[in-house]
Amino acid sequence: MKLDSIHLDNIHLDNAHLEQVVETVATPAYDRSKLTAGIIHFGVGGFHRGHQAMYLDALMNEGKAMDWAICGMGVMASDAHMRDVLKASDGLYTLIAKNPDGTRDVRVIGSIIDYVFAPDDPAAAVERLADPAIRIVSLTITEGGYNFHHVTGEFDLENASVRADLADPTNPGTVFGLVCAGLRLRRERGIAPFTVMSCDNIQGNGHVAERMFNAYARALDPEFAQWMKDQVPFPNSMVDRITPSTTDADRVDVAATYGIEDAWPVVCEDFCQWVLEDRFAASRPPYQDAGVQVVKEVAPYELMKLRLLNASHQGLCYFGYLAGYRAVHDVARNPLFSRFLLRYMDEEATPTLEPLPGVDLDAYKHQLIGRFSNEYVADTVARLCAESSDRIPKWLMPVVRDNLAADGRIELSAAIVASWARYAEGVDERGEPIEIVDRLADTLTAVALRSKDDIDSFIAQRDVFGAVVDDERFSTAYEKVLRSLHEKGSLATLQDLVG
C-alpha cells in the first residue's frame, strides 16, 4: 500500500488493535491465532524481519506455511530489548520498503509469534528447541557470531562463553550450546533433528555454520558430533536486502504518517533476494512460491553478491567517510565513486566469479549503483564502516588472493584496504574524530597510527589479512594509495585511480 500522509491518533500496534491499523496500512490477511511455530530464529533484528520473516508473511497471506511461524530466540543481554518490544506488540511490526521514486510499500508483518530470551530460563529454551514442531533453526548472528579465526577458519574453543557451556552443557548460554543441547534432547527422545539454516553474509554460510557447530559438538561429545554430522543439514544461502538500523526518526515517521505506535519498525530498500540450497532434514516452507530461488548450488550467486555488493560497500564507505560524506546515497551519486566501484567490479571482482548462466552481470552492477543511490533508504556510511575486521577478510580479501594467484589486477582492492587503514586512524580529513566500531578497534587504530613510520604495519596484521604483506605487488599498490591519502586526500586519490 502506497500512502503519502495520514493524520490519526496513534494506534498501538498489537493483536487487539490490528483491525484499526488496517485502515492505514496493509495487515496480515490470515488469522494469526491459527499460526504455529515451525522455525526458531537466533538473531532477530532488522534484517531478519525485513527478509526471512517477510517471505513467510507473504506465504501466509496466500494461505500457505501456517505451521511455519517464527519463534525468535535471543542469547545476548542486548536481545532483552527485542524480547520486550515483540512481547508488547504480539510480534507485529511495520515494514516500510522505500522505492527510489519516493513511494513506499508499507505493511504490518505477522509471521513472528513468540520470542524466547534464553538467559531467562536456559532449560526452557532447550525444551523449545526440542519441540517436534520446530523443524528449522535459522541464524542471522552476524559474521562475528560464528566464533572462528579469520585466517585459520578454526572454531575458537578458548572463547570464555564457549568454555562455560562445555563445562556445564545443561545450562547453555551460547547459540552453539543451545542448539546442540536441543539436538541432543531430540535424539534422546527419538525426535527427528531440525535443519540449521544460516542466513548471514558469509561465503558458504551453511558450510561455515556446519564446521563451527560440529567443532563445538566434538568438544562436547564426539559420538554425538558424529550423529549430528550424519543427520543435521546446514544448507547454504545467499541473502540480500539493504536494511539500515531503525532510528527514532523512523519511529516518529511511522507514527506521524500512518498513525501507528511501533517501537521497532523496519525500514528497507525495495530490492530483496534470497537464494537457498534445497537441503533440509524434513519438510520446509514452500519458499519458492514467495520468490525465493531454491537451487542445488548457491555458491555462484553468493560469490556474485559478496564480491560485488558487499565488497563494493567497503569500497565506498572509507573513502566516502574520509571525504566528509555521511549518507550512502550521496557517495554513490558522485560520479567519481561510481566509476571507482564499477571499475573494481569489472576489473577485479568479476574475474573471480563462477559462471552464472542467465544472469546479466553488467545490469546487476549498474543496479547496485542505483540501489546505493536510493536516498529514501537513508543508509549511513558509518554503518558500512562498522565491524570492518569481520567484513574485509570475508568479502574483499578472497578477491585479492584469487587475483594474486591468477596474476590478476589488485590495485583497486589494495586501495580499498588502504582507505580502511587511513579511516582506522580515527580522524577524518577535516580533523574530526571518527568513532571506530569494531571488535579490534584498539588494535587496528594503534597499528594504523604507526603507518606513517612503518607503512605496512596495518596490513601486517596476519590475523586479518593473512600473508598479503609478503606480496610485493600488493604491498606496493597499498603503500602508494596510503601515501596519497595522507598527502592528497581521498577525492584526489580516487581521481588518480580512475582517471
VENZI-V827681 format. One record per residue. N is the residue number from 1. BURIAL is + if it has 24 or more other ideal C-beta (glycine too) atoms within 12 Angstrom, else -. Layout:
n: <N:N>
burial: <BURIAL:BURIAL>
//
This chain:
n: <1:2:3:4:5:6:7:8:9:10:11:12:13:14:15:16:17:18:19:20:21:22:23:24:25:26:27:28:29:30:31:32:33:34:35:36:37:38:39:40:41:42:43:44:45:46:47:48:49:50:51:52:53:54:55:56:57:58:59:60:61:62:63:64:65:66:67:68:69:70:71:72:73:74:75:76:77:78:79:80:81:82:83:84:85:86:87:88:89:90:91:92:93:94:95:96:97:98:99:100:101:102:103:104:105:106:107:108:109:110:111:112:113:114:115:116:117:118:119:120:121:122:123:124:125:126:127:128:129:130:131:132:133:134:135:136:137:138:139:140:141:142:143:144:145:146:147:148:149:150:151:152:153:154:155:156:157:158:159:160:161:162:163:164:165:166:167:168:169:170:171:172:173:174:175:176:177:178:179:180:181:182:183:184:185:186:187:188:189:190:191:192:193:194:195:196:197:198:199:200:201:202:203:204:205:206:207:208:209:210:211:212:213:214:215:216:217:218:219:220:221:222:223:224:225:226:227:228:229:230:231:232:233:234:235:236:237:238:239:240:241:242:243:244:245:246:247:248:249:250:251:252:253:254:255:256:257:258:259:260:261:262:263:264:265:266:267:268:269:270:271:272:273:274:275:276:277:278:279:280:281:282:283:284:285:286:287:288:289:290:291:292:293:294:295:296:297:298:299:300:301:302:303:304:305:306:307:308:309:310:311:312:313:314:315:316:317:318:319:320:321:322:323:324:325:326:327:328:329:330:331:332:333:334:335:336:337:338:339:340:341:342:343:344:345:346:347:348:349:350:351:352:353:354:355:356:357:358:359:360:361:362:363:364:365:366:367:368:369:370:371:372:373:374:375:376:377:378:379:380:381:382:383:384:385:386:387:388:389:390:391:392:393:394:395:396:397:398:399:400:401:402:403:404:405:406:407:408:409:410:411:412:413:414:415:416:417:418:419:420:421:422:423:424:425:426:427:428:429:430:431:432:433:434:435:436:437:438:439:440:441:442:443:444:445:446:447:448:449:450:451:452:453:454:455:456:457:458:459:460:461:462:463:464:465:466:467:468:469:470:471:472:473:474:475:476:477:478:479:480:481:482:483:484:485:486:487:488:489:490:491:492:493:494:495:496:497:498:499>
burial: <-:-:+:-:-:+:-:-:-:-:+:-:+:+:+:-:+:+:-:-:+:-:-:+:+:+:+:+:-:+:-:+:-:-:+:+:+:+:+:+:+:+:+:+:+:+:+:+:+:+:+:+:+:+:+:+:+:+:+:+:+:-:-:+:+:+:+:+:+:+:+:+:+:+:+:+:-:-:+:-:-:+:+:-:+:+:+:-:+:+:+:+:+:+:+:+:+:+:-:+:-:-:-:+:+:+:+:+:+:+:+:+:+:+:+:+:+:+:+:-:-:+:-:-:+:+:+:+:+:+:+:-:+:+:+:+:+:+:+:+:+:+:+:+:+:+:+:+:+:+:-:-:-:-:+:+:+:-:+:-:+:+:-:-:+:+:-:-:+:-:-:+:+:+:+:+:+:+:+:+:+:+:+:+:+:+:+:-:-:-:-:-:+:+:+:+:+:+:+:+:+:+:+:+:+:+:+:+:+:+:+:+:+:+:+:+:+:+:+:+:-:-:-:+:+:-:-:+:-:-:+:+:+:+:+:+:+:+:+:+:+:+:+:+:+:+:-:-:-:+:+:-:+:+:+:-:+:+:+:+:+:+:+:+:+:+:+:+:+:+:+:+:+:+:+:+:+:+:+:+:+:-:-:+:+:+:+:-:-:+:-:+:+:+:+:-:+:+:+:+:+:+:+:+:+:+:+:+:+:+:+:+:+:+:+:+:+:+:+:+:+:+:+:-:+:+:+:+:+:+:+:+:-:+:-:+:+:+:+:+:+:+:+:+:+:+:+:+:+:+:+:+:+:-:-:+:-:-:-:-:+:-:-:+:+:-:+:+:+:+:+:+:+:+:-:+:+:+:+:+:+:+:+:+:+:+:+:+:+:+:+:+:+:+:+:+:+:+:+:+:+:+:+:+:-:-:-:+:+:+:+:+:+:+:+:+:+:+:+:+:+:+:+:+:+:+:-:+:+:-:-:-:-:+:-:+:+:+:-:+:-:-:-:+:+:-:+:+:-:-:+:-:-:-:+:+:+:+:+:+:+:-:+:+:+:+:-:+:+:-:+:-:-:+:+:-:+:+:+:+:+:+:-:+:+:+:-:-:-:+:+:-:+:+:-:-:+:+:->
//
